[in-house]
Amino acid sequence: MRVVIAEDQALLRAGLARLFQDGGHHVIAALGDADRLLATVAREGPDLTVVDIRMPPTFTDEGARAALMIKERHPGVGVLLLSQHIETAHAVKLVALGGFGYLLKDRVLEVGEFLASAERVAAGGSALDPMVVASLVSPVDDGPIGRLSDRELGVLRLMAEGLTNAGIARRLVVSERTVEAHVRHILTKLDIAESEVGHRRVLAVLAYLDGS
């Protein structure tokens, strides 16, 4: 996997580069700002771009805006956003484009899971931090999410994290057939057509939530 990193904190930038290199991946660029990111992605054509949401000069949403432009111009490039805090303003729009992940920086410490999430995003899947998912799919009494049972809501959150039915079954310690039934019920209650492609199912759910 060929990786471009955009992170303004020098120590974290170096740590991310080392983490990917130790994992057998090739870091082709490690940048300290978002200004050079688009040109670098266009020139190098990486499999994955890891981007801090808050970048110079204003430290607000430069990284998120750059990520959106990358996905629009280079849809085949995976984008993994990192943030110290939960910021969902751009998240649903990016998730709807596929090949996207959003993790809190603390997840980097869980090296194996972090690399697995990065590889999934590079392959066109999704990887959302459970804290981010919870903020996106919190139930509301009068909304479509309010139709779901507690168990269905839990399955929806795991779907949004990028887990397959088999992965959800292992996490919840239930059979895969039980998970399949929950997924059918969720999609029916939310009026979303079923899909055989796991990450498309997640994207459809989150896109629906954004529209609702």
C-alpha positions, 0 to 999 in steps of 0.5 A: 500500500502506497501512503501519503500522510498530511499531519502538522504535528511532527512527532505524530507525522513521524510516528505514523510514517514509521507505523506504516513502514513497519507494517510493510507499506510504502510512505511516499510523502509525509507533509506538514500542511494541506497546501501541498496535499492535492498536488502530491496526490495528483502526482503520486497516485497513492492508495491511501491518504491519511489527513489530519482534519485541523491543519495550518493555517487556521487549524479548523477544517483544512484537512477535511476540505482537502479530503473532500477535494481528493475524493472528488478528483481521485475517487479511487484514492482512500482517505483516512481522516484523523482528529483529536475530537469528534467533528462530523460536519464533513463526515457524512458527505465524505462517507457517501463517496466510499473509500473513507475512514474517520478515526480519533487519534487515540486509535493509532495506539491500537496498531493492529486495528489501525492498520487494518482500518487503513487497509480497508479504506485503501481497498474502498471500504469504510472505517469509522470510529465508534465515537463518530458513529455514535454521534451520527446515529444517535436515536431521535424519537421522531426520526427514522432511527427511532424505529430501530430497537436497541439491538438493531441500533447496535448493529447499525453502529457496527455496520457504520464502523465497517464491520461485515456481518461476520465481524458483527456476529463475532463482536456481539457473540451471536450467529451470522444468520441472526445478524443477517436478520437484524440487517434486513430489519434495519434496511426495511425500517429505514426504507433502504434497498439491500446491497450485497456489497458491505461498505455500500450498505454502510454508505447508504445508511449514513447517507440516508441519515444525513438526508433525514 
